[in-house]
Amino acid sequence: GSEWSEWPTIAEMYGIDCWFCNPHAPWERGQIENLNRQWRWWFPRGTDLSLVTPAQAQGAADIINNQRRRSFDYESPTQRYHALTVQ
């Protein structure tokens, strides 16, 4: 969508690589599909997200972000974030 029209600027500003999956290519989206499945465990389809408290959302995010990932050499996203940002 149009929300990603400025992705080159954002990538340069934060020094990150950006990539996008091709439409209708689910084999390119394995990690994000897994993450979506984890969120759906906490907040099933049809959940009224306006009723989810910030504490509930943060609790789910903390659990998900502290799970180790093979793609991060078995570090969690939280561990990887701290390793890359704490100086």
Secondary structure, 3 states (H helix, E strand, C coil): CHHHCCHHHHHHHHCCCCCCCCCCCHHHCHHHHHHHHHHHHHCCCCCCHHHCCHHHHHHHHHHHHCCCEHHHCCECHHHHHHHHHCC
